[in-house]
Structure formats: C-alpha cells, structure tokens
Amino acid sequence: MPQHHDFNATAPQDAYERERRTNVHPDGWRNPPPADRYALVVVGGGTAGLVAAHAAAALGAKVALIERARLGGDCLNVGCVPSKAIIRTSRLYAEMRNAEHYGAQIPADIRVDFAAVMERMRGIRARISRADSVQRLAAAGVDVFFGHARFTATDVVTVDGLRLRFRKAMIATGSRPDTPSIPGLVEAGFLTNENVFELTELPRRLLVIGGGPLGCELAQAFCRFGARTTIVQDWPLFLPKEERDAAQILSDAFARDGIEVRLNTRAVNVRVEDGQKLVDLVSDDYKSTVTVDAILTGTGRVPNVDDLNLEAAGVDYDTATGIRVDDFLRTGNARIYAAGDACLEHKFTHTADASARIVVRNALFLGRQRVSALTIPWCTYTDPAIAHVGLYVRQARERNIPVKTFTIPMHDVDRAIADDEETGFVKIHVRERSDRILGATIVARHAGDMINEITLAMVAGIGLRTLARVIHAYPTQADAIKQAADACNRTRLTPTIKAVARRWLSW
Amino acid sequence: MVEAVTQSDEELLDRIQCAAFGYFLEEFNAENGLVADTSRAGSPCSIAVVGFALSTYPVAVERGWMTRADAVNRTLATLRFFCASEQSESPEATGFKGFYYHFLDMHSGARVWHSELSMIDSALLVAGMLTAGRYFTAKTPEETELRALVETLYLRIDWRWSQGGSEMVRMGWKPESGFLNYCWGGYSEAILLYVLALGSPTQPVGGGCACYDAWTATYQWEHLYGYDFLYAGPLFIHQFSHAWIDFRGIQDRFMREKRCDYFENSRRATEVQREYARRNPHGFNGYDENCWGLTACDGPSHHLPELAHERRRLFGYAARGVPYGPDDGTLGGWAALASLPFAPEIALCAARTMRQRYPEMLPAQRYTSSVNPTLAGSAGQGAWVSAGHFGLDQGIVVMMIENHRSQLIWRMMRDCPYVVTGLRRAGFRGGWL
C-alpha cells in the first residue's frame, strides 16, 4: 500500500521493534516447500487469518497461511494495540492536569516525553506480538508463507512462485485507510493509522480530518499530549452512526480537552508554505484556513481486494465494499470463503475473529453458521468511551419495532461519582412492554468493558429483568446496568398490581 | 385541566405576563412591524420573535393592555412588510420561497449576520401570523386586509422545497452554499413546523405523512429518573409548539403507541428537569427541586470582561439541557414558568422560589434570559444575570401564562384549518380534533 511518510515518521529500530519483527516477519524467513494440497489456505495473517489458521490446525487440518507484510495485521501493528497504548498514557496526562479534581496536587512540572510514550507503546506491541508470532504458527503446524498471494485457478493460489493447491481457502486480506481526495493532500504528506505510530516527535499543531473512531481517539490522545489539535468532520456530529447524545457528549468532551472542534466542515485544499501545511476549510458559506505541522486522516477504510487476481478464482468483489460473500461467508467460488475487513461492513478485530471462526466451521465441517446471526458490539475508546451493541432506536423504529429505552446517567452511579467519571450514560433499548433487549449504547469511561454484559444477555437471550436478579458487586460502574434492569422491573408495577400489593400488605 | 389559581398567583402571573408583553412594545419598529431579537443595543430582528409578538397582541387586547386598533395596526405593519419584502436568492433579500432569514435588519428588513433561511423560525413567524388571522375576524377593511395577508403569506410557502430532496425538512438554506447539511431530526419544537408544513393546501411537504413519520422515526422514548417520556434535553423544546397547539388528548401514531400525548409528555419533561436539579450532579449553587430551567438561553461566557479569568467552563448562549448538559450552572427562570400549563403547581413554585432568591433575574418583573447563581454578579453581589432581555423568552412567557389562564391561543388555533389539517395529516386523532 502507498505510504505517505511525513513528519519524522520513522520509528527507531530498538529492541522492541526487533522483537516484533522477529515475531511478525522475521528477517531471512524462508518459505517452506508447499504440501501437495492444503485443507485450508488462509490469505492474510491479520486477526481473521491467524484465528482461522490456529483453529483449523488445532482441529487437524493441513493449513497454509500467506502474509504479505506482517502477521497480526492492522490491529497489532498499526491499530488497536498501539492506539490503546498511547491512549492510556494520554489519559494519565489528562488526569495529572486534572489532579485537583481528585483531591490531589497537580504535579509541578508536567512535561510530555513523547519519545517515552512511543517507546512504551512499542514495548507493549512487541509483547503482544508474541501471541501472533510466526513461531507459534509454525509450532501449531501451519505452513507460513511470506509474499504476495495471487490466485491462478479456482483451487490454486501462488506466492512467490510457489503453487499452493487447496480444498478450501479463506481470504482475509484486511483493509487499508481510505485517502480523502483533497487537492494537495498527497503532495503535502499526511499521516494515517499506518504511519502515525512511527512518529518520534509530537507535532506541535495537528489537524485531524474525519470524525470516525480513529480520528476521534487519536485527536484526543494527541491533544492530551500537548499538540494543538483541530478536528474537522463533515457531518454535524462525530461518530455519525452513534446516537446523538453519545456524539454530543463526545463533542463536549473534546471541547473540554481543548480540541478545536470543526463540525459540518470540509477540508477542501492543502498547500505547503514555509514547511507548514495550510488547509482550507469550508463550512456552508464560511471559509477559513488552519496552519498545522501534521495532518492525520481517518476517513474510512477500503478493503484490500484489488491485487489478488480474484477473477482467476471466480471470486466476485467490489473495490469499495470488498469481497462479495453470502450469509455463510462463502464467495462466488464454493471453495473460497472470506472473513474480516476484506468482506465485512463492521471492520473490527473482534468481528474478524468471529467471522474467521464461522469460516472454519462452515468451510471445513459443513457448518451453516450465519454471519447475520452475530451480535457485534463495538467501542470507540475516547474519554468517555462510546460502546454499542445491537439495534439503535432509529433502526428499531424503522423496522416498526416499538422500543423503549431505560436510561441511567452515570451521575446516578455511586462508583462513577467516587471515580469522578460521571460523564455519560447507560441506555438499554428493549421492545416496548417486554424486557427483550434490542440493543444498548453506553457512554462511560469503561464503556467497552461494560457493554460485554449486555452482549452476553443478548446472545444468551436473557431479558433485562433477569439482569435485575444478577447481583452486581458494589460499587462498580456496571451497577448502571443493574439500575436500568431495576427500572425495567419496576415498570411491571402497574396501578392494578400496586393496588393489589397495597391491599395484601395492609392485612 | 387548569386548576383555579389563587388570587395572589393570579396577580403574580398578571404582573409577569404584562411585563413580558412590554418587551414587544419597546422593541418594536412601527415602520415595518419588526421586533428586535434582544433589547441589547444594535440587536437585529429575529423573525421568530416577530411570530411571538404577533401572537401576544391578541392577549394584550384581551387583557386590556392594548387597544384592538393598535394591535391591528402593529400586525398590519408586520404583515405588509413581509408581503412586500424581497423574496429572492439574493443574499440581501428578506426571504426566499416564502421562508425568511433568521435575522433581519431592524430598519431595512434585509438579511443580516449571514444568517440562514430558517425553516423553524419561519414556522414560528407564520404561526404568529395565523394566530393573528384567527383573532382579528372583524369585517373592517383593516382586519379583512390582515386576514388576506396572512393567507397570502402562509400559502406562498414552498414547504416541499424546504426538504431539499430529503425525507425530512432541512434546518436551513443559504444563498451562498445551498441547504444546510442536516435535517430536523430528533424530537424538538419542530413539531409545529411539521404540522404547518403538512397543513398547507398549496405546497405541503412531499411524502405527506411519510415525511412526518420519517421525523418521528428519530424519536427516543426513554425511561429517565423514573419517568417515561419522549426525550429532549432543553426545556424550551417541550414548550414552544405548545404555545400554539393544544396537544391535550390528541395523539399521533407514536403517542398512541406510547399511550401518552405531547402535553403529558411535557409535564413529565418538566418533572425530569426537577429531578435533575435535585440531583445537581455538578454541584452548582441554587439548584434544587424548586430552582431549575435548563434550556436554550444566554449564559456567562469567557468573552465577558468580568469572567475572563473564570476557571469553570462557560457556554455563553447555548441549548442547555438535562441530563447531559451542557450545564454551567445557568438557568432560564422563564423556562420554569413557561411549563405552567403542564405542571402548574411545580412551575409556580419554582417561579416563586427563583424570583425570591434571585430578584435580580427579573428587573421590573421581566425575565432576563438567564441567571447563574454559582457566579457572582458584575458588581460582585448577587447572582450573575444575563444582560437585557430576549424576545423569545418574553413571548413564551406571555403565551404560556395565557394558555394557563384562559387557553386563548389554544382555542384560536384549534379553529385554524391549516393546523387542523396538518395535525390530521400527521396522524393525530382523538380529543378536540
């Protein structure tokens, strides 16, 4: 993929990086001689590929995995892992500056050591890369091939001149950042998730284009490191898929942190003058220019499908939406399946994982598991974080499902008050006059952890009232879920039931 | 529905209502009938404030604060101005497609501040026109002309155009850049806008009920603080449409499903405000069960010299709401009182309590836009109070007190055929309808 290196974006090749490289793409790796035929060839060594390869090999299948660059994919190398590592440090800085709020003293000299932030991130990334290592794969019996995969027949894929025949194959080539078509952007240079974690120096002024999850998370992190940060979003709110209250709370949180928020605004031109990047912005009829040292784009992702020679394999695809699969994740070629970002709308690590497991069952064991049956939560790890699972209210209403939301503001939750983490809410959507959970949105410091309880309930078919019977350790922020369940329970107390109860108790 | 009020309550309401109405006399330009957005020097006209002004003249006539002839003259001045004003794509026009720019020059009536052609503010203006049309029903030449102008101005609005190709009505349009990027979604005061847009016999919104259903599909029915209600944070949202339309006992599909109506919903929203203030999560001064009113209002800002060094976050003019804010300790006292029709006891109790605690909030019995008891006033004493007066606040106070006292506006608008048609097309049934 094209890299737009920018702003000292070359990480030092320290011991951590050497370890990661050894794990995810060792120098001097020699591809093994291919077997006559594989039960499963996995194209792509990201989350989906690794999960499928390990699962299939553990079940006794002869498996080959082909990876073009680095095992672990975006998640490990340029996505979830490094971003969460730096977000943690940025949160610490925010708390230091806000220490008085916690009855502590603000440290006398808060200086951000960006190099140390990134070194810590590299250390964490190297450690987590052990789980995704080529050595682990090889030990599991997987033949690992590094190189460029191309299909040459409906049951053959080649990598560096080696022909790999397969009974079944899974395409899990992932996705890459979409480059916004802004005149002058490419010439000026810009950051994406693919190179932002290579930075060795904090940009003094940063413009983030795109108010999706990546843009929001990194805008807040870099602002907290001290970069004067502007975020431009062409919609009236951030995270346009999320509900308005969640997005509004996020906007408020950004403003609180000192991010300059430019909603309903488009970047229309970029030019470089005296080493600075000048970006022209337009909001309706209001035009302005911001001057920054670096530009980070987070305007969506496109699937990696266009250089696999999929035509030779009889696999249909679209360069925007990816490989076309049915509900069983099978492509137009009955031998070939797809998983993860290459074919799914929801481009998350956990969705890649879940889809890969479906492929292993469906491809190798005549399974009939449907991807549409998955209950997929997600979370944007801003502060507060925004997590969601299931239907949004609007989706339910569009399907004519009567929906009622039980809302607990975090300021009603004892532990959130104690933690001074009162911003946010738990909203659980149920079918009106029942306790069937349709979905939930949680905005809270630890929303990502809290949403799992709702996901569990939905997958297991547990109603919200049953959650009221689950004793929640006190005090925890997840008590908000219990409070919502209690509120749902109370709605059973109709005036008639109340009257009966009163009569009973008056005896 | 309205319980008999005590004499002292009646006196209090009368004084506050009359003082609020005084704003429209003081901030009125007799040459064109426009009314200023605020009493601050150099304020332009807000078309929504003009809509409120037109709605308050009948109240003033009934209460004896103004002669009918004076009210007719003022109304005619306004209607004649809008009828003759420039309707074009010019950035300096007064309006386009029957809609008007949000802010107009008080003297020339031309667009100012690069403001948007505002669908909701035009609806509030037209609601005021229709109110005048229902009240001034005499067969005199003046009142006959008045009614003809109202018809012309309402019927020429191209509501379908205001959708800009969307299912819902857009929030605005600018000659420089076209339609604003967003529509009226989520429960809001736009229920009035949709009713008027559906009721037009000439150019109603496209899609009919589907347009309204697309809007209600964005509703959120929530259980918060023990109340089931159609959620919207700022209190004014639960009040503005109710200034004109009597929502008691009439239900659209959504409210039938929820076994509620919009009037009852506003009562619950008022209770939710009270619950929030009782909790007072940010620990602001003054908040309690009788001191609330988070709404769209002016507020303290770091731009004010006396607050330049204030460490708290301040939001200036903002749509404050519950339970997620923004909340900087600023309350619109008028908003608490404007809930009078829905929850007379608690609204009056709040109004009395706030007035007693912060008399500086009501100079000469007229509400300022807001009070912030957490911040000291400019002289270092009392609470911070917004300077001057805002027309919207005075308008809603006059109308909601009147609806509480005599239901005058509601009764008139129940007979307005466009409102009745709009409500029916939106799927409203039952009650007085």
Interface residues (C-beta under 8 A of the other chain):
Chain A: D234 W235 P236 E243 R244 D245 Q248 I249 D252 A255 R256 N264 D284 D285 Y286 V393 R394 R397 E398 P402 V403 K404 T405 F406 T407 P409 H411 D412 E422 F425 K427 E432 A487 C488 R490 T491
Chain B: H114 E116 K174 E176 S177 L180 N181 Y182 G186 T216 A217 T218 Y219 Q220 W221 E222 H223 L224 G226 D228 Y231 E257 K258 R279 P281 R313 P323 Y324 G325 P326
